[in-house]
Amino acid sequence: MDSAGKIGLIAGNGKFPLLVLEAARAQGYEVVVAAIKEEAFAEIAEKGAVVHWLSLGELSKLIDTFKRAGVTRAVMAGQVKHKQIFSAIKPDVRMMKLLMSLALRNTDSLLGAVAKALGEEGIVLENSTALLEPLLARAGVRTRRGPTEQEGKNIRYGREVARRLAEYDIGQTVVIAETACVAVEAMEGTDATIARAGELMRSLEGEASILQRALTVVKIAKPAQDMRFDVPVIGVATIETMKQARASCLGIDAGRCLLLDGEAMVAAADEAGICVVAE
């Protein structure tokens, strides 16, 4: 991206949109925010940009908002939970036609179709990470300690499973114990997957088991990851969820996973004795 002009921001859940907004403004962009009211944090309205609140199903309103503002380039940032597709949100006519046209209703298909619809109206969707390249995970161990021998085995096995999972755009996270798959991500999201794995392992307490209780979480990018949307993101909240689930190690993709709250996330992991490694 160049460092001037106007850009649209489609803001979903979490801190990712806030960071994109701050980075864009710092680089000289005038930012027009389309905030998904079912997802975006209210504090985005306090960042000094023009914010338009709209529902997830209001595709026509999204396009009209950007066109009226003279936006010809936009980025998506922040999670929009996959399960929202099947919630009580009412799609407008344009979104309904889009949904009915999809052969598959997974994340790539839906967001790819939205990107195409924007493009047809002269609004190019660009990589959401272009403004935040310093936050992409660098290869290597990010925390004080590296993985143990068993955690290393769990990561290698977890990456094999996660790649297969991601090929079908089902999820990007798996939780492993003693090279056994404890939980895989689907619509519930990463944190809920980790929490479910922790509950399962706690249910085994007091019972004979060959599984070591410590869990390894592996979160990867899709094999053909579209960096315009659905980029893997890790932050302090992920570490807190891992701590509650008694997970001891996190394996992520170098260069294709955003580390939010950088130093704070690493500090939280170190305090909890959690290893974070990017490969």
N, C-alpha and C positions, 0 to 999 in steps of 0.2 A: 504493500500500500504506500501511496505518497503521503506527505505530511500536511495536506491542506484539503479544504473542501468540506462537504457535508456527508454524513454517513448515518444510516439508520441502524438501530440496535433493537433486535427482538429479544426481550429479556424474560428468561425463565427463572427457575428456582436457584437459590444459593448465592454465594458471593461472586461467582464468576462474572455475571453481568455487571456488578458494581466495579470490579477491577477493569473490565473492558471499557466501561464508561470513563473511568478516571484516566486510563491510559490514552484513550482516544482524544479526550479534551486536552491532556497534557501535550499531545502531539499536534495540536492545532485544529482538530476537527470540530465542526459544529455537529452535535449529536442529537438526533431525533429518536426518542425511545418509544417503542411500542411494547408496553409491559403487559405480560399475560397475567390477568388479575387472579387466576386460580393458582398461580405459581410464584410470581415475582415478589421480592421483599418490598414492603412499603417504603423502606428507607431510600429506595432508588429515586423517589420524588424529591429527596433532600439534597441531591448532588448537583443541582444547578442546571440541569438539562431540561428541555421540553419533553414532558412525559404524557403519553396517551395510553390510557388503560383500556384494554379490550379482552374479550373472552377468547379462549383457545379456539372456539369454533368460528370466530368472525374473520374469515379469510378476506372477504371483500372489504371489510372495514380496515384491515391491516394494509391492503394494497392502496385503498383510497387515502389513508392517513399519510403514507409515504409519498404518494404522487402529489398530494396537495402541498406537502412540505418541500417538494423538489428533490426528494431522495432518489438517487439512481444506483447507489451501492448500499449494502446492508450486511450485517453479521448477525448470527444467532449465538446467544450465549446463555448458559444455564440450563438446568434439566427441565424437561417437560415429561412428567411421568407417563410411561407407556400406557398404564391402566386408564389414564384420562380419556383415551380414545373410546373406551367402553363405559364411561361414566355418564352422568346425567346431563353433561354439557350439550347444549343444542347447537349443532352446526348450521351455518347459514347455507343458502342454496349452493353457493360456489364450493364450500367445503364439503357439503353432502355429495355433490357430483364428483368431487375429487376422491372422497372415500369410496364411493361406489365403483370408481374406475380402477381401484387397486386390486391387483391379483393377490398380493400379500399385504396384510395390514401390520407389518413390522415397522420398526423405527426408520430404517433406511428407505423403505418404500414411501412412507408417509412424508418424511421430511424432504426426501428427494422430489416428491411431487409438489410440495409447497415451494421448493426452490425453483422448480420449473415454472410454476404459476407466476412467481415473482418475476422471473426472467422474461416471460411473455409480455409482461407489463413494463419492461425496461428497467427492472430493479435487479441488479446482479448480486447474488449472495456470495460473499467472500469468506475465506478461512477465518474462523473465530479466534484462532491462535496467533494470527499475524501481528496483532498488537501486543501480544504477551509472550513472545518467544523466550525471554529470560526465565519464565516460569515453567517451561518444559523441562521434565526430569532429565538430568544428565546421567550418563551411564556410571554405574558403580554403587557402592554402599553409601547411603545418605546419612546414616546414623552412626553412633559411636561403635556399635558392634555389628559384625557381619553375621550372616546366617550360619547356624550350626550345620553339621553334616546332615542331620535329618531334615532340617528346614530346607537345605539345598536340594535334597531329593524331592521334598514336597513341591518346591517351586518348579523344578523341571517337569514333574508329572502334571502339576497344575496348569502349566503353560500348554502342554499337549491337549489337555481336556478343554481348557478355555478357548484355544484356537478353533477346535471343532465346534464348540458352542457358538463362537462369534461368527463362524462361517455362515451360519443360518440366521444370524441377527436375532438370537434368542436372548443373549445376555453376554456380559464381558467379565464376569467375576465368578470364581470358584473358591471353595474353602476346603482345604485338605488336612487330614490328620493321618500320619504314618502311611503316606502314599495311598490313602483311601479317600475317595471323594465324599465329603460330608454334606455339602450343599452346592447347588448351582443357581445362578441368577436367572430369573425370567422377568416378569413385569414388575416385581416388587421393588427392585432397585438394590444397589450394593449394600447399603447399611442394613436393610431388612434381611438380606441374605446372610450377612455376617451374624446378625442377632439370632436368626433361626438356627444357624450352625452352633452357636453358643448354647442355646436352649437344648438342642439335641444332645450335646456332649454333657451338659449338666444332668440331663435325664438318666445318663449312664452312671452317675456317681453312686458308689456303693455296690455296683455290679462288676462282675469279672469282665475284663475287656482287654484285648491285645493292643488296643489303640492308645497311644499316648494322648493325653488330654489337650496338649498345646496345639492350637490351630494355626495353619498358614493360609493367608489370603493371597490370591493371585488375581490381579486385574489387568487386562490387556486391551490394546486397541484391536479393532477388527483387522483381518488380513488385508482388506482393501479399505482401510479407514478413510472416510470422507472428512477431512479436517474442517469442513464448513459447519458440521454439527455433530452432536453426540460424542464429543471428544472426552476420553476418560479423565476424570478429575478426582484428586485426592486432597483432603484437607484435615484440619484438626478434628472435625466431627467424625471422620472415618477412623482416626486413631482412638477416639473416645469409645466408639462402638466396638472396635477391636479389643480394647481394654476390658470392657464389660463382658465380652464373649470369651475372654481369656485366650485371645489370639496373640501369638508371639512374633509373627513375621509377615511382612507385606512385600510381595513381588510385583513390580510394575514394568511397563515398557519405557525404555529410554527414548527421549525425543518425541514421544507420542502420548504422553500423559502430563497433565498440568498439576503442579504442586501448589495449591493455594495456601496462603498463610505460611509460606516457606519455612522461615526460621522457627515460628511458633509450632508448626507441625512436627518438625524434627525434634524440638525440645520436648514436646508432649510424648513423642515416641521414645526418646531416650529415658525420660522419667518413668515411663511404663515398662521399660525393658524390651521394647518392640524394635525389631530390625526392619529397616526399609531399604530395599535394594532394587535398582533399575538395571535392566539388561536389554 
